[in-house]
Amino acid sequence: AAGWDHSLVVADGSLYSFGRGHEGQLGDGNFENQNLPKKVAAMESKRIEAIAAGSRHSLVLADGELFSFGEGEYGQLGHGDEEMQTAPNKVAFFSGKCIELMSAGMFHSVVLANGELFTFGRGKEGQLGHRDPEKQNLPKKVESFVKTRIEMVAAGELHTLVLADGELWSFGESFNGQLGHGDQ
């Protein structure tokens, strides 16, 4: 997974991170850059199922649980606060839920769990899909996608794409036409 200026890789069942670490997005317990891939010790005993790298935060699905770490200024880690996390921390909201898809944007996160779409983090540009500019420090269900079959999610810098029931939906900032609606 490639973030803005950090990377996550799963190799031989282990999670490795490298690149910028100033906001804790490498998950190694500190704020230092890492020029070579380094094993994330906190995830060693876990079965890594999926990874996502945002601008300055990271998401890891391991043993059926969602973990997040890095910059939390807008609530994009989903822990109910705006604190940085330098090591993987379980997102309690999703405990017991089946996580199917996830994506990390610049300052927001998108997770499909139990067939329902949840977003959290910065919402100023509408990228959370809640029809308001409020940030969400905890995952919040996107009501527009209730009773739809979601096939794909992608969080961009300030926008989100969702493939639901065979149709592509987009929401958030469109200053360069990235929503595909024919306007800016």
C-alpha positions in Angstrom: 0.0 0.0 0.0 1.4 3.4 -1.0 0.5 6.4 1.1 1.6 10.0 0.5 5.1 9.4 1.5 5.1 6.1 3.4 4.6 2.5 2.3 3.2 -0.7 3.9 4.1 -4.1 2.6 3.1 -7.6 3.7 5.8 -10.2 3.0 6.0 -13.8 4.4 3.0 -13.0 6.6 4.7 -10.0 8.3 3.9 -6.3 8.0 6.7 -4.0 7.0 6.7 -0.2 6.8 9.0 2.5 5.5 9.2 6.1 4.5 8.1 9.1 6.5 7.2 8.4 10.1 6.8 11.9 11.6 3.1 11.3 12.4 3.5 7.7 13.6 2.1 6.2 10.3 4.8 3.5 10.2 3.5 1.9 13.4 6.9 1.3 14.9 6.3 3.2 18.1 8.2 6.4 17.1 8.1 9.4 14.8 11.2 8.7 12.8 11.6 8.1 9.1 12.6 4.6 8.0 14.7 4.3 4.8 14.5 0.5 4.6 11.5 -1.8 5.2 11.2 -2.5 8.9 9.0 -5.2 10.4 6.2 -3.7 12.5 6.8 -5.7 15.8 3.3 -5.0 17.2 1.7 -7.0 14.4 4.1 -10.0 14.4 1.8 -12.5 15.9 -1.2 -11.5 13.8 -2.4 -12.7 10.4 -2.4 -9.7 8.1 -5.4 -9.7 5.8 -5.4 -6.2 4.2 -3.5 -2.9 4.4 -4.2 0.7 3.4 -2.0 3.7 3.5 -3.4 7.2 3.7 -1.6 10.5 3.6 -0.3 10.3 7.2 -2.2 7.3 8.6 -2.4 3.6 8.1 -5.1 0.9 8.4 -4.4 -2.8 8.9 -6.9 -5.6 8.9 -5.4 -8.5 11.0 -7.1 -11.5 12.6 -10.5 -10.0 11.6 -9.8 -6.8 13.6 -9.1 -3.3 12.2 -6.0 -1.5 13.5 -5.1 2.1 12.8 -2.1 4.3 13.5 -0.5 7.6 12.5 -2.0 11.1 12.4 -5.4 11.4 14.1 -6.0 15.2 13.8 -9.3 14.8 12.0 -10.5 11.5 13.6 -9.4 9.4 10.7 -8.1 6.7 13.0 -11.6 6.0 14.3 -10.8 5.9 18.0 -13.1 8.7 19.0 -10.3 11.2 19.5 -7.8 13.2 17.5 -4.7 11.7 19.0 -1.7 10.4 17.1 -1.0 6.7 17.4 2.6 5.6 16.9 1.7 1.9 17.2 -1.2 -0.2 15.8 -4.3 0.4 17.9 -7.5 -1.7 17.5 -10.5 0.3 16.3 -13.0 -0.9 19.0 -16.1 0.2 16.9 -15.5 -2.7 14.5 -14.9 -5.4 17.0 -17.2 -8.4 16.1 -18.0 -7.0 12.7 -16.9 -8.6 9.4 -14.7 -6.1 7.6 -14.9 -6.6 3.8 -13.2 -3.5 2.3 -11.2 -0.5 3.5 -9.4 2.5 2.1 -7.4 5.4 3.6 -7.6 8.9 2.1 -5.7 12.0 2.9 -7.6 12.8 6.2 -10.4 10.2 6.1 -11.0 6.5 6.1 -13.7 4.3 4.5 -14.6 0.8 5.7 -17.2 -1.7 4.5 -18.3 -3.9 7.5 -21.2 -6.3 7.6 -22.4 -4.9 4.2 -22.6 -1.4 5.6 -20.4 1.6 4.6 -18.8 3.6 7.4 -16.6 6.7 7.0 -14.7 8.7 9.6 -12.2 11.6 9.6 -12.3 15.0 7.9 -15.6 15.8 6.2 -15.2 19.5 5.3 -15.3 18.7 1.6 -18.1 16.2 1.8 -15.8 13.2 1.4 -17.6 11.3 4.2 -20.9 11.2 2.4 -23.0 12.3 5.3 -24.4 15.4 3.6 -22.7 17.7 6.1 -19.1 19.1 6.5 -18.7 17.7 10.0 -15.7 15.6 10.9 -16.3 12.2 12.5 -14.0 10.9 15.2 -15.8 7.6 15.2 -17.0 5.5 12.3 -20.5 6.6 11.1 -22.7 4.7 8.7 -23.3 6.3 5.3 -27.1 6.2 5.1 -27.2 6.7 1.3 -25.9 3.2 0.8 -28.2 1.3 3.1 -29.7 -1.7 1.3 -27.1 -1.6 -1.5 -24.5 -4.1 -2.5 -21.1 -2.4 -2.3 -18.4 -3.9 -4.4 -15.5 -1.4 -4.1 -14.4 1.7 -2.1 -11.6 4.1 -2.7 -10.7 7.1 -0.6 -8.8 9.9 -2.4 -7.3 13.1 -1.2 -10.6 14.9 -0.5 -13.1 12.6 -2.2 -14.5 9.1 -2.1 -15.5 6.6 -4.8 -18.0 3.8 -4.2 -19.1 1.0 -6.6 -22.5 0.0 -5.4 -25.1 -2.2 -7.3 -22.9 -1.9 -10.4 -23.0 1.9 -10.4 -20.1 4.3 -9.6 -20.8 7.0 -6.9 -18.5 9.8 -6.0 -18.6 12.5 -3.4 -16.4 15.2 -1.9 -14.2 17.9 -3.5 -14.3 18.3 -7.3 -11.8 21.1 -7.9 -10.1 19.2 -10.7 -13.1 17.2 -11.9 -12.1 14.1 -9.9 -15.7 13.2 -9.1 -16.5 12.7 -12.8 -19.7 14.7 -12.8 -18.6 17.0 -15.6 -18.0 20.0 -13.4 -15.3 21.4 -11.1 
